[in-house]
Amino acid sequence: MVDALRELVAFVKGVDDLGFRQNPLLRKAVLMQLVIVGEAGNHIGPALRAKYPAIPWADIIGFRNYAVHGYFQMNWEIVWRTAVEDAPDLLPGIESILANEFTED
């Protein structure tokens, strides 16, 4: 999740809404990273998700399902807002979970 979020943030850095809408390669790259984030979130066990209720797990997984099953009706405005508003806000929380739960001994 961390790698996908970091890549996603890097992909949209310096890009505006119009640039995003006019670049199909960028749109697909961003969407793929969001799918990866959602898929990874879906593989996190319920106990760990319950331990971090501030993370919007259901929204993360739900977006993945929307992206995978509704691709031909994709609302790119939602993808854009998710990429530039939600993903950067989510990254520190996921990084914290990784640091707290999966330390190397």
Secondary structure, 3 states (H helix, E strand, C coil): CHHHHHHHHHHHCCCCHHHHHCCHHHHHHHHHHHHHHHHHHHCCCHHHHHHCCCCCHHHHHHHHHHHHHCHHHCCHHHHHHHHHHHHHHHHHHHHHHHHHHCCCC
